[in-house]
Amino acid sequence: REKNQDPELDETLAHIEELEERIRVLERIVTENRTDLKREIDGLK
């Protein structure tokens, strides 16, 4: 991604990219097999 001349715009675009990544993670969590999810959660303990 190219840097813009507006630092505020760059900051906003970076924030949007972070939010998009979080959405991808949440989508993966809600769509994957519940058994896999339980195993992943148990692995965090």
N, C-alpha and C positions, 0 to 999 in steps of 0.2 A: 504494500500500500504506500502510495506517495504521501509525503508530508505536504500539508497545505500551508499557506502563509498565515493562516489564522490558528493560533495555538488553542483557542477555545474549541474550535471545530475539531482539531486533532484529538483533544481530550474527549469530546463527545463521541467521536467515531470509535475511539479505543474502548470507551465504556459500552457502546453498543456491541462491539465484538465480544467483550467479556460476558455480556448478558446473553448473547446468542449461544455461546459455549455452555453457559449454565442451563439454558433451555434444552440444548442437545442432551446434556447429562440427565436432566429431569425426564425427558421423553424416553430415554433409554431405560431409566428406572421403572417408569410406569408401564412400559410395554414388554419388559423381559419377563421370563418365567419366574413365578413367585418362589419356586424352590431355589433358583439361582440367587435371587435377591436375598432370601433368608440366609443362605450360605455366605454371601458377601457381608451382610450385616453381622453375622456371628463372627466372621473373620476380623471384624473391626474391634471386637471386645477384648 
